[in-house]
Amino acid sequence: MAAVGAVEITVDRLDVARACGREWPVPEGLAAELLPVAECVVFAGAHLGADAWPVEWADPDRVRQ
C-alpha cells in the first residue's frame, strides 16, 4: 500500500510541476522502484487524464429519502 501511495504522490508532483509550467523529471532510482508498482495498479484501459473509474451520480431526490 505504501508503494501505491508513493506512485500517487510522484504523479501528483508531476501534475503540479506541469501546471506551474515547470518540468520535474522523476529521479532515475525512484522511477526504477515505482515503475513495477505502477504497472500493477494501472488498469490496461487507462489513458492520460483518466485517473478514476466512471461515476454514476445518484438521483438527489432518492438520496434524501
PyMOL Python script that loads the backbone (N, CA, C, O; Angstrom):
from pymol import cmd

cmd.read_pdbstr("""\
ATOM      1  N   MET A   1       0.827  -1.188   0.000  1.00  0.00           N
ATOM      2  CA  MET A   1       0.000   0.000   0.000  1.00  0.00           C
ATOM      3  C   MET A   1       0.874   1.256   0.000  1.00  0.00           C
ATOM      4  O   MET A   1       0.546   2.241  -0.661  1.00  0.00           O
ATOM      5  N   ALA A   2       1.964   1.224   0.725  1.00  0.00           N
ATOM      6  CA  ALA A   2       2.848   2.392   0.754  1.00  0.00           C
ATOM      7  C   ALA A   2       3.442   2.669  -0.623  1.00  0.00           C
ATOM      8  O   ALA A   2       3.612   3.826  -1.006  1.00  0.00           O
ATOM      9  N   ALA A   3       3.756   1.616  -1.364  1.00  0.00           N
ATOM     10  CA  ALA A   3       4.328   1.803  -2.700  1.00  0.00           C
ATOM     11  C   ALA A   3       3.317   2.453  -3.639  1.00  0.00           C
ATOM     12  O   ALA A   3       3.683   3.292  -4.462  1.00  0.00           O
ATOM     13  N   VAL A   4       2.051   2.069  -3.519  1.00  0.00           N
ATOM     14  CA  VAL A   4       0.999   2.685  -4.342  1.00  0.00           C
ATOM     15  C   VAL A   4       0.873   4.163  -3.968  1.00  0.00           C
ATOM     16  O   VAL A   4       0.696   5.011  -4.844  1.00  0.00           O
ATOM     17  N   GLY A   5       0.962   4.471  -2.687  1.00  0.00           N
ATOM     18  CA  GLY A   5       0.940   5.865  -2.248  1.00  0.00           C
ATOM     19  C   GLY A   5       2.111   6.651  -2.815  1.00  0.00           C
ATOM     20  O   GLY A   5       1.961   7.818  -3.176  1.00  0.00           O
ATOM     21  N   ALA A   6       3.270   6.019  -2.895  1.00  0.00           N
ATOM     22  CA  ALA A   6       4.442   6.684  -3.465  1.00  0.00           C
ATOM     23  C   ALA A   6       4.237   6.993  -4.939  1.00  0.00           C
ATOM     24  O   ALA A   6       4.658   8.045  -5.421  1.00  0.00           O
ATOM     25  N   VAL A   7       3.590   6.080  -5.658  1.00  0.00           N
ATOM     26  CA  VAL A   7       3.268   6.338  -7.076  1.00  0.00           C
ATOM     27  C   VAL A   7       2.327   7.533  -7.171  1.00  0.00           C
ATOM     28  O   VAL A   7       2.539   8.431  -7.985  1.00  0.00           O
ATOM     29  N   GLU A   8       1.296   7.544  -6.344  1.00  0.00           N
ATOM     30  CA  GLU A   8       0.312   8.635  -6.367  1.00  0.00           C
ATOM     31  C   GLU A   8       0.965   9.984  -6.070  1.00  0.00           C
ATOM     32  O   GLU A   8       0.700  10.970  -6.759  1.00  0.00           O
ATOM     33  N   ILE A   9       1.806  10.028  -5.060  1.00  0.00           N
ATOM     34  CA  ILE A   9       2.484  11.279  -4.698  1.00  0.00           C
ATOM     35  C   ILE A   9       3.407  11.741  -5.826  1.00  0.00           C
ATOM     36  O   ILE A   9       3.479  12.932  -6.126  1.00  0.00           O
ATOM     37  N   THR A  10       4.102  10.804  -6.440  1.00  0.00           N
ATOM     38  CA  THR A  10       5.006  11.151  -7.541  1.00  0.00           C
ATOM     39  C   THR A  10       4.232  11.711  -8.725  1.00  0.00           C
ATOM     40  O   THR A  10       4.633  12.715  -9.314  1.00  0.00           O
ATOM     41  N   VAL A  11       3.127  11.068  -9.075  1.00  0.00           N
ATOM     42  CA  VAL A  11       2.312  11.550 -10.195  1.00  0.00           C
ATOM     43  C   VAL A  11       1.710  12.914  -9.868  1.00  0.00           C
ATOM     44  O   VAL A  11       1.664  13.794 -10.728  1.00  0.00           O
ATOM     45  N   ASP A  12       1.250  13.095  -8.629  1.00  0.00           N
ATOM     46  CA  ASP A  12       0.720  14.404  -8.229  1.00  0.00           C
ATOM     47  C   ASP A  12       1.790  15.480  -8.339  1.00  0.00           C
ATOM     48  O   ASP A  12       1.511  16.595  -8.780  1.00  0.00           O
ATOM     49  N   ARG A  13       3.000  15.155  -7.943  1.00  0.00           N
ATOM     50  CA  ARG A  13       4.117  16.107  -8.038  1.00  0.00           C
ATOM     51  C   ARG A  13       4.372  16.499  -9.489  1.00  0.00           C
ATOM     52  O   ARG A  13       4.613  17.668  -9.792  1.00  0.00           O
ATOM     53  N   LEU A  14       4.317  15.514 -10.382  1.00  0.00           N
ATOM     54  CA  LEU A  14       4.478  15.798 -11.807  1.00  0.00           C
ATOM     55  C   LEU A  14       3.364  16.720 -12.308  1.00  0.00           C
ATOM     56  O   LEU A  14       3.620  17.661 -13.059  1.00  0.00           O
ATOM     57  N   ASP A  15       2.129  16.442 -11.887  1.00  0.00           N
ATOM     58  CA  ASP A  15       0.989  17.271 -12.295  1.00  0.00           C
ATOM     59  C   ASP A  15       1.136  18.711 -11.825  1.00  0.00           C
ATOM     60  O   ASP A  15       0.897  19.646 -12.589  1.00  0.00           O
ATOM     61  N   VAL A  16       1.527  18.888 -10.576  1.00  0.00           N
ATOM     62  CA  VAL A  16       1.690  20.243 -10.030  1.00  0.00           C
ATOM     63  C   VAL A  16       2.809  20.980 -10.766  1.00  0.00           C
ATOM     64  O   VAL A  16       2.655  22.148 -11.125  1.00  0.00           O
ATOM     65  N   ALA A  17       3.911  20.311 -10.986  1.00  0.00           N
ATOM     66  CA  ALA A  17       5.025  20.944 -11.697  1.00  0.00           C
ATOM     67  C   ALA A  17       4.589  21.388 -13.086  1.00  0.00           C
ATOM     68  O   ALA A  17       4.879  22.509 -13.503  1.00  0.00           O
ATOM     69  N   ARG A  18       3.897  20.515 -13.800  1.00  0.00           N
ATOM     70  CA  ARG A  18       3.437  20.858 -15.151  1.00  0.00           C
ATOM     71  C   ARG A  18       2.445  22.013 -15.113  1.00  0.00           C
ATOM     72  O   ARG A  18       2.498  22.904 -15.961  1.00  0.00           O
ATOM     73  N   ALA A  19       1.537  22.008 -14.132  1.00  0.00           N
ATOM     74  CA  ALA A  19       0.558  23.090 -14.014  1.00  0.00           C
ATOM     75  C   ALA A  19       1.233  24.428 -13.746  1.00  0.00           C
ATOM     76  O   ALA A  19       0.703  25.480 -14.103  1.00  0.00           O
ATOM     77  N   CYS A  20       2.396  24.385 -13.120  1.00  0.00           N
ATOM     78  CA  CYS A  20       3.154  25.604 -12.828  1.00  0.00           C
ATOM     79  C   CYS A  20       4.141  25.952 -13.940  1.00  0.00           C
ATOM     80  O   CYS A  20       4.933  26.885 -13.808  1.00  0.00           O
ATOM     81  N   GLY A  21       4.084  25.195 -15.034  1.00  0.00           N
ATOM     82  CA  GLY A  21       4.965  25.471 -16.160  1.00  0.00           C
ATOM     83  C   GLY A  21       6.393  25.004 -15.944  1.00  0.00           C
ATOM     84  O   GLY A  21       7.317  25.509 -16.582  1.00  0.00           O
ATOM     85  N   ARG A  22       6.577  24.056 -15.062  1.00  0.00           N
ATOM     86  CA  ARG A  22       7.922  23.543 -14.766  1.00  0.00           C
ATOM     87  C   ARG A  22       8.012  22.074 -15.122  1.00  0.00           C
ATOM     88  O   ARG A  22       7.005  21.370 -15.192  1.00  0.00           O
ATOM     89  N   GLU A  23       9.207  21.636 -15.340  1.00  0.00           N
ATOM     90  CA  GLU A  23       9.466  20.216 -15.564  1.00  0.00           C
ATOM     91  C   GLU A  23      10.096  19.653 -14.302  1.00  0.00           C
ATOM     92  O   GLU A  23      10.939  20.301 -13.681  1.00  0.00           O
ATOM     93  N   TRP A  24       9.699  18.474 -13.930  1.00  0.00           N
ATOM     94  CA  TRP A  24      10.292  17.797 -12.783  1.00  0.00           C
ATOM     95  C   TRP A  24      10.491  16.340 -13.165  1.00  0.00           C
ATOM     96  O   TRP A  24       9.613  15.508 -12.940  1.00  0.00           O
ATOM     97  N   PRO A  25      11.648  16.031 -13.742  1.00  0.00           N
ATOM     98  CA  PRO A  25      11.878  14.641 -14.110  1.00  0.00           C
ATOM     99  C   PRO A  25      11.974  13.767 -12.860  1.00  0.00           C
ATOM    100  O   PRO A  25      12.600  14.141 -11.868  1.00  0.00           O
ATOM    101  N   VAL A  26      11.348  12.616 -12.929  1.00  0.00           N
ATOM    102  CA  VAL A  26      11.417  11.680 -11.811  1.00  0.00           C
ATOM    103  C   VAL A  26      12.845  11.141 -11.749  1.00  0.00           C
ATOM    104  O   VAL A  26      13.359  10.649 -12.753  1.00  0.00           O
ATOM    105  N   PRO A  27      13.490  11.226 -10.594  1.00  0.00           N
ATOM    106  CA  PRO A  27      14.840  10.691 -10.477  1.00  0.00           C
ATOM    107  C   PRO A  27      14.886   9.222 -10.912  1.00  0.00           C
ATOM    108  O   PRO A  27      13.966   8.452 -10.636  1.00  0.00           O
ATOM    109  N   GLU A  28      15.959   8.853 -11.587  1.00  0.00           N
ATOM    110  CA  GLU A  28      16.072   7.527 -12.178  1.00  0.00           C
ATOM    111  C   GLU A  28      15.853   6.398 -11.165  1.00  0.00           C
ATOM    112  O   GLU A  28      15.151   5.430 -11.456  1.00  0.00           O
ATOM    113  N   GLY A  29      16.444   6.520  -9.995  1.00  0.00           N
ATOM    114  CA  GLY A  29      16.287   5.479  -8.979  1.00  0.00           C
ATOM    115  C   GLY A  29      14.844   5.331  -8.517  1.00  0.00           C
ATOM    116  O   GLY A  29      14.346   4.220  -8.340  1.00  0.00           O
ATOM    117  N   LEU A  30      14.179   6.472  -8.324  1.00  0.00           N
ATOM    118  CA  LEU A  30      12.776   6.449  -7.916  1.00  0.00           C
ATOM    119  C   LEU A  30      11.910   5.840  -9.011  1.00  0.00           C
ATOM    120  O   LEU A  30      11.027   5.026  -8.737  1.00  0.00           O
ATOM    121  N   ALA A  31      12.167   6.234 -10.243  1.00  0.00           N
ATOM    122  CA  ALA A  31      11.406   5.686 -11.368  1.00  0.00           C
ATOM    123  C   ALA A  31      11.577   4.173 -11.453  1.00  0.00           C
ATOM    124  O   ALA A  31      10.611   3.453 -11.702  1.00  0.00           O
ATOM    125  N   ALA A  32      12.787   3.693 -11.249  1.00  0.00           N
ATOM    126  CA  ALA A  32      13.047   2.254 -11.314  1.00  0.00           C
ATOM    127  C   ALA A  32      12.283   1.504 -10.233  1.00  0.00           C
ATOM    128  O   ALA A  32      11.835   0.381 -10.461  1.00  0.00           O
ATOM    129  N   GLU A  33      12.129   2.107  -9.064  1.00  0.00           N
ATOM    130  CA  GLU A  33      11.400   1.460  -7.965  1.00  0.00           C
ATOM    131  C   GLU A  33       9.884   1.503  -8.190  1.00  0.00           C
ATOM    132  O   GLU A  33       9.179   0.550  -7.860  1.00  0.00           O
ATOM    133  N   LEU A  34       9.389   2.605  -8.750  1.00  0.00           N
ATOM    134  CA  LEU A  34       7.943   2.788  -8.847  1.00  0.00           C
ATOM    135  C   LEU A  34       7.324   2.208 -10.108  1.00  0.00           C
ATOM    136  O   LEU A  34       6.132   1.903 -10.112  1.00  0.00           O
ATOM    137  N   LEU A  35       8.090   2.047 -11.170  1.00  0.00           N
ATOM    138  CA  LEU A  35       7.524   1.561 -12.425  1.00  0.00           C
ATOM    139  C   LEU A  35       6.846   0.199 -12.277  1.00  0.00           C
ATOM    140  O   LEU A  35       5.724   0.042 -12.759  1.00  0.00           O
ATOM    141  N   PRO A  36       7.465  -0.787 -11.638  1.00  0.00           N
ATOM    142  CA  PRO A  36       6.775  -2.071 -11.488  1.00  0.00           C
ATOM    143  C   PRO A  36       5.472  -1.960 -10.689  1.00  0.00           C
ATOM    144  O   PRO A  36       4.508  -2.674 -10.963  1.00  0.00           O
ATOM    145  N   VAL A  37       5.451  -1.073  -9.712  1.00  0.00           N
ATOM    146  CA  VAL A  37       4.233  -0.870  -8.918  1.00  0.00           C
ATOM    147  C   VAL A  37       3.153  -0.254  -9.795  1.00  0.00           C
ATOM    148  O   VAL A  37       2.008  -0.704  -9.786  1.00  0.00           O
ATOM    149  N   ALA A  38       3.516   0.770 -10.547  1.00  0.00           N
ATOM    150  CA  ALA A  38       2.550   1.437 -11.424  1.00  0.00           C
ATOM    151  C   ALA A  38       1.981   0.461 -12.444  1.00  0.00           C
ATOM    152  O   ALA A  38       0.788   0.502 -12.746  1.00  0.00           O
ATOM    153  N   GLU A  39       2.815  -0.405 -12.970  1.00  0.00           N
ATOM    154  CA  GLU A  39       2.346  -1.381 -13.963  1.00  0.00           C
ATOM    155  C   GLU A  39       1.336  -2.353 -13.362  1.00  0.00           C
ATOM    156  O   GLU A  39       0.490  -2.889 -14.078  1.00  0.00           O
ATOM    157  N   CYS A  40       1.416  -2.579 -12.077  1.00  0.00           N
ATOM    158  CA  CYS A  40       0.474  -3.489 -11.403  1.00  0.00           C
ATOM    159  C   CYS A  40      -0.858  -2.823 -11.077  1.00  0.00           C
ATOM    160  O   CYS A  40      -1.887  -3.497 -11.044  1.00  0.00           O
ATOM    161  N   VAL A  41      -0.860  -1.525 -10.838  1.00  0.00           N
ATOM    162  CA  VAL A  41      -2.080  -0.866 -10.356  1.00  0.00           C
ATOM    163  C   VAL A  41      -2.823  -0.069 -11.418  1.00  0.00           C
ATOM    164  O   VAL A  41      -3.979   0.299 -11.206  1.00  0.00           O
ATOM    165  N   VAL A  42      -2.200   0.205 -12.542  1.00  0.00           N
ATOM    166  CA  VAL A  42      -2.883   0.941 -13.606  1.00  0.00           C
ATOM    167  C   VAL A  42      -3.533  -0.078 -14.523  1.00  0.00           C
ATOM    168  O   VAL A  42      -2.857  -0.945 -15.077  1.00  0.00           O
ATOM    169  N   PHE A  43      -4.847   0.026 -14.685  1.00  0.00           N
ATOM    170  CA  PHE A  43      -5.544  -0.960 -15.499  1.00  0.00           C
ATOM    171  C   PHE A  43      -5.239  -0.751 -16.977  1.00  0.00           C
ATOM    172  O   PHE A  43      -4.886   0.352 -17.395  1.00  0.00           O
ATOM    173  N   ALA A  44      -5.375  -1.796 -17.753  1.00  0.00           N
ATOM    174  CA  ALA A  44      -4.953  -1.815 -19.159  1.00  0.00           C
ATOM    175  C   ALA A  44      -5.639  -0.752 -20.002  1.00  0.00           C
ATOM    176  O   ALA A  44      -5.046  -0.276 -20.970  1.00  0.00           O
ATOM    177  N   GLY A  45      -6.850  -0.367 -19.676  1.00  0.00           N
ATOM    178  CA  GLY A  45      -7.581   0.605 -20.482  1.00  0.00           C
ATOM    179  C   GLY A  45      -7.327   2.048 -20.098  1.00  0.00           C
ATOM    180  O   GLY A  45      -7.963   2.951 -20.642  1.00  0.00           O
ATOM    181  N   ALA A  46      -6.414   2.283 -19.174  1.00  0.00           N
ATOM    182  CA  ALA A  46      -6.165   3.647 -18.698  1.00  0.00           C
ATOM    183  C   ALA A  46      -5.558   4.503 -19.799  1.00  0.00           C
ATOM    184  O   ALA A  46      -4.849   4.009 -20.675  1.00  0.00           O
ATOM    185  N   HIS A  47      -5.846   5.767 -19.735  1.00  0.00           N
ATOM    186  CA  HIS A  47      -5.230   6.728 -20.640  1.00  0.00           C
ATOM    187  C   HIS A  47      -5.013   8.028 -19.884  1.00  0.00           C
ATOM    188  O   HIS A  47      -5.569   8.230 -18.804  1.00  0.00           O
ATOM    189  N   LEU A  48      -4.206   8.902 -20.452  1.00  0.00           N
ATOM    190  CA  LEU A  48      -3.903  10.168 -19.773  1.00  0.00           C
ATOM    191  C   LEU A  48      -5.184  10.908 -19.433  1.00  0.00           C
ATOM    192  O   LEU A  48      -6.096  11.015 -20.253  1.00  0.00           O
ATOM    193  N   GLY A  49      -5.235  11.409 -18.226  1.00  0.00           N
ATOM    194  CA  GLY A  49      -6.398  12.176 -17.790  1.00  0.00           C
ATOM    195  C   GLY A  49      -7.497  11.320 -17.186  1.00  0.00           C
ATOM    196  O   GLY A  49      -8.505  11.849 -16.720  1.00  0.00           O
ATOM    197  N   ALA A  50      -7.320  10.019 -17.186  1.00  0.00           N
ATOM    198  CA  ALA A  50      -8.354   9.143 -16.635  1.00  0.00           C
ATOM    199  C   ALA A  50      -7.824   8.510 -15.358  1.00  0.00           C
ATOM    200  O   ALA A  50      -7.342   7.377 -15.373  1.00  0.00           O
ATOM    201  N   ASP A  51      -7.913   9.230 -14.269  1.00  0.00           N
ATOM    202  CA  ASP A  51      -7.371   8.685 -13.036  1.00  0.00           C
ATOM    203  C   ASP A  51      -8.458   8.260 -12.056  1.00  0.00           C
ATOM    204  O   ASP A  51      -8.234   8.216 -10.847  1.00  0.00           O
ATOM    205  N   ALA A  52      -9.632   7.949 -12.586  1.00  0.00           N
ATOM    206  CA  ALA A  52     -10.707   7.446 -11.732  1.00  0.00           C
ATOM    207  C   ALA A  52     -11.658   6.617 -12.579  1.00  0.00           C
ATOM    208  O   ALA A  52     -11.737   6.775 -13.797  1.00  0.00           O
ATOM    209  N   TRP A  53     -12.375   5.733 -11.907  1.00  0.00           N
ATOM    210  CA  TRP A  53     -13.392   4.938 -12.585  1.00  0.00           C
ATOM    211  C   TRP A  53     -14.585   5.844 -12.885  1.00  0.00           C
ATOM    212  O   TRP A  53     -14.807   6.822 -12.170  1.00  0.00           O
ATOM    213  N   PRO A  54     -15.352   5.536 -13.927  1.00  0.00           N
ATOM    214  CA  PRO A  54     -16.554   6.334 -14.212  1.00  0.00           C
ATOM    215  C   PRO A  54     -17.501   6.327 -13.009  1.00  0.00           C
ATOM    216  O   PRO A  54     -17.616   5.331 -12.296  1.00  0.00           O
ATOM    217  N   VAL A  55     -18.162   7.438 -12.807  1.00  0.00           N
ATOM    218  CA  VAL A  55     -19.068   7.582 -11.665  1.00  0.00           C
ATOM    219  C   VAL A  55     -20.482   7.788 -12.185  1.00  0.00           C
ATOM    220  O   VAL A  55     -20.714   8.614 -13.067  1.00  0.00           O
ATOM    221  N   GLU A  56     -21.419   7.036 -11.637  1.00  0.00           N
ATOM    222  CA  GLU A  56     -22.820   7.280 -11.927  1.00  0.00           C
ATOM    223  C   GLU A  56     -23.394   8.048 -10.748  1.00  0.00           C
ATOM    224  O   GLU A  56     -23.380   7.564  -9.617  1.00  0.00           O
ATOM    225  N   TRP A  57     -23.894   9.239 -11.013  1.00  0.00           N
ATOM    226  CA  TRP A  57     -24.394  10.076  -9.937  1.00  0.00           C
ATOM    227  C   TRP A  57     -25.773   9.617  -9.517  1.00  0.00           C
ATOM    228  O   TRP A  57     -26.605   9.254 -10.348  1.00  0.00           O
ATOM    229  N   ALA A  58     -26.002   9.637  -8.224  1.00  0.00           N
ATOM    230  CA  ALA A  58     -27.298   9.233  -7.681  1.00  0.00           C
ATOM    231  C   ALA A  58     -28.313  10.334  -7.907  1.00  0.00           C
ATOM    232  O   ALA A  58     -27.968  11.510  -8.017  1.00  0.00           O
ATOM    233  N   ASP A  59     -29.543   9.940  -7.973  1.00  0.00           N
ATOM    234  CA  ASP A  59     -30.657  10.887  -8.055  1.00  0.00           C
ATOM    235  C   ASP A  59     -30.761  11.575  -6.695  1.00  0.00           C
ATOM    236  O   ASP A  59     -31.032  10.910  -5.695  1.00  0.00           O
ATOM    237  N   PRO A  60     -30.550  12.904  -6.635  1.00  0.00           N
ATOM    238  CA  PRO A  60     -30.559  13.596  -5.337  1.00  0.00           C
ATOM    239  C   PRO A  60     -31.852  13.398  -4.549  1.00  0.00           C
ATOM    240  O   PRO A  60     -31.820  13.358  -3.319  1.00  0.00           O
ATOM    241  N   ASP A  61     -32.984  13.275  -5.233  1.00  0.00           N
ATOM    242  CA  ASP A  61     -34.254  13.096  -4.525  1.00  0.00           C
ATOM    243  C   ASP A  61     -34.304  11.742  -3.824  1.00  0.00           C
ATOM    244  O   ASP A  61     -34.867  11.634  -2.734  1.00  0.00           O
ATOM    245  N   ARG A  62     -33.733  10.723  -4.423  1.00  0.00           N
ATOM    246  CA  ARG A  62     -33.728   9.394  -3.805  1.00  0.00           C
ATOM    247  C   ARG A  62     -32.744   9.338  -2.644  1.00  0.00           C
ATOM    248  O   ARG A  62     -32.976   8.617  -1.674  1.00  0.00           O
ATOM    249  N   VAL A  63     -31.645  10.093  -2.729  1.00  0.00           N
ATOM    250  CA  VAL A  63     -30.642  10.086  -1.666  1.00  0.00           C
ATOM    251  C   VAL A  63     -31.208  10.668  -0.392  1.00  0.00           C
ATOM    252  O   VAL A  63     -30.891  10.191   0.698  1.00  0.00           O
ATOM    253  N   ARG A  64     -32.031  11.678  -0.503  1.00  0.00           N
ATOM    254  CA  ARG A  64     -32.588  12.362   0.666  1.00  0.00           C
ATOM    255  C   ARG A  64     -33.642  11.534   1.397  1.00  0.00           C
ATOM    256  O   ARG A  64     -33.966  11.844   2.544  1.00  0.00           O
ATOM    257  N   GLN A  65     -34.178  10.507   0.779  1.00  0.00           N
ATOM    258  CA  GLN A  65     -35.245   9.718   1.406  1.00  0.00           C
ATOM    259  C   GLN A  65     -34.726   8.875   2.519  1.00  0.00           C
ATOM    260  O   GLN A  65     -35.493   8.149   3.153  1.00  0.00           O
TER     261      GLN A  65
END
""", "prot")
cmd.dss("prot")
cmd.show_as("cartoon", "prot")
cmd.util.cbc("prot")
cmd.orient("prot")
